[in-house]
């Protein structure tokens, strides 16, 4: 059984989904309040297409059994989203089994990732984030937004390393995936920004791939022999100049489930 439920901060049930199309849907009419959260329940682990907000659209994620998403209400939690996200009245949420199994795609993509997202992958974490602000959070590196000609609030979000040369970001896929290409998009708000001339990708099996980067606004591609992984980490970031503000706009990992 597939199910979407919304609860308030007191765990009072606010709404439950019903059958719709190829899955289930829930129309939530009143505005969200602080502490509200979404619970997705599936009957078997696998790939599911979810829509938790219209502005973020329908996305493919991996869910084992139950996933929880804390709805961002406070202004400081919404700087990484479009202004309309999770705002106002009448929201449509959907959940259905995905047809993406075996499709070649960016396996790291998940705009619904967040610090408090549970039971859903891909999921990004980092050893440091600039001032712990959402506009510089790790999740921004997997949200699919490639605009990088400025910095700060959406759509110019990025993973900021708070000037820490030892900073690392890890993406967990939650299951084995087969990958053969990584694309790195650096933030390009020059001359404010610096850039990395080198970054090292480390896979869960311990193998590494050293990426030589250019001062380039567009995505930079790094093909590899297909390998099966459950996680990838980017680190050992080497500055290309003396400006103290390099940042990562997007880390894309292409392959198949």
C-alpha positions in Angstrom: 0.0 0.0 0.0 1.2 3.5 -0.9 0.3 6.3 1.5 1.0 10.0 2.0 0.2 11.5 5.4 0.7 15.0 6.8 1.1 15.6 10.6 1.5 18.8 12.6 4.2 19.3 15.2 2.0 17.5 17.8 1.7 14.5 15.6 -1.9 15.2 14.9 -2.9 13.8 11.5 -3.9 16.6 9.1 -4.5 14.6 5.9 -4.2 11.2 4.2 -3.9 10.3 0.5 -6.3 8.5 -1.7 -6.0 6.5 -4.9 -5.2 8.7 -7.9 -3.8 7.8 -11.3 -1.0 5.3 -11.0 -0.5 5.9 -7.3 -1.9 8.1 -4.5 -2.4 11.8 -4.1 -3.2 14.2 -1.2 -4.6 17.7 -1.6 -3.7 19.8 1.4 -5.8 23.0 1.5 -4.7 25.2 4.5 -1.3 26.8 4.8 1.4 24.7 6.4 2.4 25.5 10.0 5.7 25.2 11.7 6.6 21.7 12.6 4.4 20.1 10.0 5.9 17.0 8.3 5.1 14.6 5.5 5.3 10.8 5.9 5.5 8.6 2.8 4.8 4.8 3.3 5.5 2.2 0.6 4.9 -1.5 0.6 8.3 -2.5 -0.8 11.7 -0.9 -1.2 12.4 0.6 -4.6 12.2 3.7 -6.8 9.3 6.0 -6.4 8.2 9.2 -8.1 7.2 11.8 -5.5 5.9 15.3 -5.6 5.9 17.1 -2.3 5.5 20.6 -3.7 4.5 21.8 -7.2 7.5 24.1 -7.6 10.0 21.2 -7.1 8.0 18.9 -9.3 7.9 15.1 -9.6 11.2 13.4 -8.8 12.5 9.9 -8.6 13.8 8.8 -5.2 14.6 5.5 -3.4 12.5 4.6 -0.4 12.9 1.5 1.8 9.6 1.6 3.7 8.9 4.9 5.3 10.3 8.4 4.5 9.8 11.6 6.5 10.1 15.1 5.2 10.0 18.2 7.4 8.2 21.0 5.6 10.3 24.2 5.6 8.2 27.0 7.0 10.6 29.4 8.7 12.2 32.0 6.4 15.7 30.8 7.2 14.8 27.3 6.1 13.4 28.4 2.8 16.3 30.4 1.3 17.3 27.4 -0.9 13.8 27.1 -2.5 11.7 29.1 -4.9 9.7 31.8 -3.0 6.5 29.9 -3.8 7.6 26.6 -2.4 5.5 25.2 0.4 3.7 28.6 0.6 0.1 29.5 0.5 -2.9 27.2 0.3 -3.9 24.1 -1.6 -0.9 21.9 -2.4 -0.9 18.6 -4.4 1.3 15.8 -3.2 1.7 12.6 -5.2 3.4 9.2 -4.8 3.7 6.4 -7.3 6.1 3.6 -8.4 8.7 4.9 -10.8 9.5 3.6 -14.3 13.1 4.8 -14.0 14.6 1.4 -13.2 17.4 0.8 -15.7 17.1 4.3 -17.2 20.3 6.3 -17.7 20.0 9.4 -15.6 21.5 11.6 -12.9 21.3 9.3 -9.9 22.3 12.0 -7.4 19.3 14.3 -8.2 17.0 14.9 -5.2 15.6 18.4 -4.6 13.6 17.0 -1.7 16.8 16.2 0.3 17.3 18.1 3.5 19.1 17.9 6.8 16.0 16.3 8.4 14.9 14.1 5.5 14.7 10.5 6.7 14.3 7.2 4.8 14.8 8.7 1.3 17.9 8.8 -0.9 19.9 10.2 -2.6 21.0 12.1 0.5 23.8 14.6 0.8 25.8 15.4 3.9 28.9 17.6 4.5 31.6 18.1 7.1 30.9 21.8 7.0 28.4 24.3 5.6 29.0 28.0 5.4 27.4 29.6 8.6 25.0 26.6 8.6 22.8 28.5 6.2 20.4 26.6 3.9 21.6 28.6 0.9 25.0 27.0 1.4 23.8 23.5 2.5 25.0 20.2 1.1 21.6 19.4 -0.4 22.0 22.3 -2.8 24.6 20.2 -4.7 22.0 17.6 -5.7 18.9 19.8 -6.3 19.4 20.0 -10.0 19.8 23.8 -10.2 22.8 24.7 -12.3 22.5 28.5 -12.2 25.9 29.6 -10.8 26.6 33.2 -11.8 25.9 34.6 -8.4 25.7 33.3 -4.8 23.2 33.3 -1.9 19.5 32.5 -2.0 17.7 30.5 -4.7 18.4 30.2 -7.6 22.1 30.9 -6.7 22.4 28.3 -4.0 25.5 26.2 -3.6 27.5 24.0 -1.1 29.7 26.5 0.7 32.7 25.2 2.6 33.1 28.0 5.1 36.8 28.5 3.9 37.6 25.0 5.2 40.2 23.3 2.9 39.4 19.9 4.4 35.7 20.1 3.6 34.0 17.0 2.2 30.6 16.3 0.8 29.1 12.8 0.6 26.2 11.5 -1.4 24.5 8.3 -0.2 22.4 6.4 -2.7 20.9 3.9 -0.3 21.4 0.9 -2.7 24.0 -0.2 -5.3 24.0 1.9 -8.4 26.1 1.6 -11.6 27.8 4.8 -12.6 30.2 5.9 -15.4 30.2 9.7 -15.4 30.4 12.5 -12.9 29.8 16.2 -13.7 31.0 18.9 -11.5 29.6 22.5 -11.7 31.6 25.1 -9.8 30.0 28.3 -8.5 31.2 31.0 -10.9 30.4 34.3 -9.2 33.7 35.8 -10.3 35.6 37.8 -9.1 33.9 37.2 -5.7 34.5 33.4 -6.0 37.6 31.3 -6.1 37.6 28.0 -7.9 39.1 24.6 -7.4 41.8 23.4 -9.8 41.6 19.9 -8.4 39.1 17.7 -6.5 39.2 14.0 -5.5 36.2 11.7 -5.8 36.3 8.8 -3.3 33.9 5.9 -3.8 32.7 3.6 -1.0 35.0 0.8 -2.1 38.0 3.1 -1.5 38.8 3.8 -5.1 39.5 7.4 -6.0 39.3 9.6 -9.1 41.3 12.8 -9.2 39.5 15.5 -11.2 41.5 18.3 -12.8 39.2 21.3 -13.0 39.2 24.5 -15.0 37.9 28.0 -14.1 34.7 27.2 -16.0 31.1 28.3 -15.5 29.6 25.2 -17.3 29.6 21.6 -16.0 32.9 19.7 -16.3 32.6 16.0 -17.1 34.7 13.1 -15.8 33.9 9.8 -17.4 35.1 6.5 -15.9 34.8 2.8 -16.4 31.4 1.7 -15.1 31.5 0.8 -11.4 29.0 -0.2 -8.8 28.8 2.1 -5.8 26.6 3.0 -2.8 28.2 6.4 -2.1 30.5 9.0 -3.5 32.5 11.7 -1.7 34.2 14.8 -3.0 37.1 16.3 -1.1 40.8 17.2 -1.2 39.7 20.5 -2.7 42.7 22.5 -4.0 42.1 26.2 -4.7 43.0 27.7 -8.1 43.6 31.2 -6.8 43.8 33.1 -3.5 40.2 34.3 -3.3 38.7 32.6 -0.2 35.2 31.7 -1.5 35.1 28.6 -3.7 31.8 26.7 -3.8 30.1 23.8 -5.5 26.9 24.4 -7.4 26.2 20.8 -8.5 27.6 17.3 -8.3 25.8 15.0 -10.8 26.4 11.2 -10.9 25.2 9.5 -14.1 24.4 5.8 -14.5 21.6 3.3 -13.9 20.0 1.4 -11.1 
